[in-house]
Amino acid sequence: MNSSDLEKCSEPFLHWLGEWKRGLASRPIDEVVAEPARTAVASVDMIVGFCSEGQLASPRVGAIVAPVARLFEKMYAAGVKHFLLFQDTHEEDAPEFESFGSHCVAGSKESETVPELSKLPFSDLFTIIPKNSLSAALGTILDEWLASHRDVGQFIVVGDCTDLCVYQLAMHLKLSANASNIKRSVIVPADCVDTYDMPVDRAEGLGILPHDGELLHHLFLYHMALNGIDVIATIR
């Protein structure tokens, strides 16, 4: 199938996808956080190296910093006390650099939590969980945390990137629960996640793979919803 055939074949779905995204519902905070003690906020890669500085920093990702900080404040005001921050903290020779280039090395400014979160007055509640791959579960304490907090049955997932680390985290939370016949709610507010953009012409000049941020953002929100994750527009 050539590109023209693909575009023609996919046009009805892409039209539907755009309408689906525009039609996502918003939820009031008191409805989302009916049981604060059973709710956790799970943030992924809200760090300097993806939001503001470094070769992988993205304006699209930087734009969600303020909405994520506001959501943290709303959650805390609603009584939520569990805040899990999964953050790239790589060694200097991390194998992942072969795919994405060097970024967020341990001890560097890039690996630090964005100040909009670290300066929140309740930041002492944050559990910082370093990770060395796109996965928040592989080589981390996530599964141990889940095992020791079985009363937590709802996770609000925010951060970047929609199609990479956010997807991996949300899917692990949902699928690990499914595998053990545990009812676990995973909510992704679309205004608090995003992914980077790498236009085709720029990617060709750099000799790397292109990355359509808007399309992949839509597709992976849809794919999470397809797998039972509750994708909504925003938590108001």
Secondary structure, 3 states (H helix, E strand, C coil): CCHHHHHHHHHHHHHHHHHHHHCCCEECHHHHCCCHHHEEEEEECCEHHHHCCCCCCCHHHHCCHHHHHHHHHHHHHCCCCEEEEEEECECCCCCCHHHHCCCCECCCHHHCECHHHHCCCCHHHEEEEEECCCCCCCCCCHHHHHHHCCCCCEEEEEEECCCCHHHHHHHHHHHHHHHCCCCCEEEEEHHHEECCCECHHHHHHHCCCCECHHHHHHHHHHHHHHCCCEEECEEC
